[in-house]
Amino acid sequence: MAKGKYKEWLTHEGLIKIEGWAKDGLTEEQIAHNMGIGSSTLRKWKNDYVAILAALKKGKEVVDREVENSLHKRANGFTQKVKKVRFGRDGEMIEYEEEIYFPPDPTSMIFWLKNRKTKEWRDKPDEANNTAQDSIKILAEVIRESRKNET
């Protein structure tokens, strides 16, 4: 690696490229490859040069927000105009828009709730959140085990 190579990436154009690659969803390893450096060098530069770190964060943040918004939209359902094409009697192509309803997606709902409301929606609830019936079952099992050990 040539000394001073980082300077080209601290220019406006260099930072725009880094941000764009992050926005495109490239991993930091892929971005480092595109920059002609190793992953460890990129990690060091992130610590040494705030502008590089900021470009990576800014690029990732935009895409993350877009995906979050799409997930939220799918979880709740939405209506969207879709361009369609049909052919008339004479074979002419007719373009038109149709509004289509996309119903809420249960998988998106589950994913959202498990990640946003973990206490209420995790697969294995805390013991502290057990219902009275669960507590009774546990107590009955403990009593059975203790009676077995007495004999």
N, C-alpha and C positions, 0 to 999 in steps of 0.2 A: 504494500500500500504506500503510495506516495505521500510524503509529509504535506500537510496543508490541504489534503483532499476534502476535508470537512468544509472548507470555505465555500466551495461551489454549492454545497447544500444549504448554506446559510443565506444564499441570495433569495430574492423574491421568487424567481423561477424554480429554484431547487426546492424551496419549501412548498410551493404549489404542487410540484410533482409528488412529494412525500404525502401531502394531504390527499391528493387524488388517488394515490395507490391505496391509502388507508380507506378512503371512501369506497373504492372498488371492492373492498373486502379482502385484500391481500394480507397475509400474516406478516408479522415483523421480520421473519426469516426471508420471506419473498421480497419484501421491501428492501432489506439489506442486500439481497442478491441483485436487485435492480439498480441499487446505488453502487454496486461494485465493491462492497465491503462484507465482512463477516458479521454474523449475528452478535457476537460479543462486542464488536466495534460499535454497532448501532446501540447496544445497551449502554456502552460507555458514553457515547455522544448524547444520548437522552439525558444522562446525568450531568454532562458538562455544558450542554447547549439547550437552554430553555426553549428556543425557537423550534428546534427539531422535535422535542417532546410535545410542544403545543400543536405543531402541524399534525403529528400522529393522532393526538387526542381529538382535535377538531374534525379530522376526517372520519374517525371512528364514531364520534358522537352523532354526526348527521345520519349515518347509515343506521346506527342503533335506534335512533328516534323514528326513522322511517319504518323499521321492522316492528317496533313497539306499537306504532300507530296502526299498522296493518293487522297485527295480532288483536289489538283492541277492537278494530273494525270487524274482523272475522268472528270474534267471540260474541259480539252483539248483533250481528247481521246488518246488512246494508242494501241499498238500492243503487244501481249504477247503470248509466247509459252505455250501451254496447253498439258498436257499428256492425252492421250486417249487410249482406249482399244477397239479392235474389234476381232471378232472370224473368223478364216479362215474356209475353206470348211470342213476341217477335225475336226473342233471344237477346234483347238488350239488357245490359246489366243495370240494375237499380240498387243504389246504395241508400240505406236508411238507418236510423237509430232506433233502438228498442230499449226500454227501461226494464232491467231484470233485477229481481229480488234474490239476494243470496241470504238464506236463513242463517241464524246463529250456528256456529260450529262447536259441538260439545268438546272436541279435543282441545280447541283453543281456549274454551272456558276453563277446563280442568287445568291446563298448563298455567294459565293466568292465576287462577285461585291458589294452586299449590305453591306458586312462587311469590305471590303478593300477600297471601293470608295463610302462611305456613302453619300457624298454630291450629287453625280451624280445619285445614284441608290436607294436612300431611297424611300419608298412608298409615303411619303408626303413631297414634296420638300419645301424648305424655301420660304417664300413670296418674298424674295429678288431675288429669281431665277425665278420668274414668267415671262412668255413670255409677249410680248406687248399685245397680245390678252387677256391674263388673266387680265392684268392691266386694259384694256378697259372694260372688263366685270365687274370688281370690281367697277370701276368709274361709270359705267352706273347704277349699283345697288344703289350706294350711292346717285346719282342724283334722282333716282326714290323714294327712301326713304325720301329724303329731300322735294320733291314735295308733297308727301303724308302728311307730317307734316305741310306744309304751309297751307293746306286747313282746 
